[in-house]
Amino acid sequence: MWGGATIASPELALSLDNLKAMDTPRDSIAALMDYMRNPIMADGSEESYACRKVDAAWINDADLEQIAAFVLRAAETAPGWGTARF
């Protein structure tokens, strides 16, 4: 079973180290929320068309904040999160 990988770049795991190392770091709740609202490539060079923008009409900021917090917590604590095999 695969887990904690990105859709656009499956070789790029969602480990906390990788989230921190991106050209546009995504290791904070605010940064992940911004990414979900306006997805860009990991190197920050261009808009990511593989990931859909999460419009405010679909989900409010409070709920989006909870999703971002989950991603960060999983990247920090879940065994195997952000590895090839989960």
N, C-alpha and C positions, 0 to 999 in steps of 0.2 A: 504494500500500500504506500502510495506517495503522499507526502504531506508537507505543508509549509513552503511550497514553491510558488514562484510567480507564474502567471499565465503567459505573459509576453516572452519571458526568458526563463523557462523551466530549470535551466542550469544555475540560476541565481536564486539561492534559498532565501527564506525570510528569517534568517538568523539575525540576532541583534547586531552582531559585527557587520554583516552585510548592509543592514539598514543604516548603520552609522557611517559606513564607508562610501555610500553613494555620493555622486557629485552634488546631488540635492538630497542631503541627509533626510531620512524618514524615520528617525529614532525618537520622535516625540509625538504626542497625541496631535498637536497642532499641525505638524508636518504631514502625518498620515491623513488627517482630515483634508488638508489642502490637496494632497495627491488624489484622494478619492473624488474630490470635487473637480480637479483639473489634472488628470493623469498625464505624466510626461515620462520619457524614457529614463532609465536608471542613471544615465550620464547627464541628464538635464538638457540634452541637445534638441529634443523635439517632442511634440505631443505624441502620446501613445494611442494609437488607434485600436490596439488589441484589447485595451481596457476601457470600459464604458464609464463616462462621467456619471457620478452619483448626484443627480439633481436634487436640490432642496425640496422640490415638490414630491420626491419619492420618499425621502427620509429626512427628518429634522436634525438639527445640529446635535441635540442631546443624544439621540440614538446613534448618530454617526460617531460621536465621541466615545460611546461605549464600545463600538466595533473596533475603533482604533486602539482603545485601551486593551481590548482582548488580544489583538494582534501583538502588541508590545509585551503583554504579560506572557503570552504563549512563547514568543521569541526568547524571553528571559528564563522561563521556568520549565516548559514542557520537554520531557525527554524526547530527543529526536527531532524536535521542531527545527526546521531549517536544514535538515540533512536529506540526502538522496532517498533514504528509506526511513519511513516513520512508522 
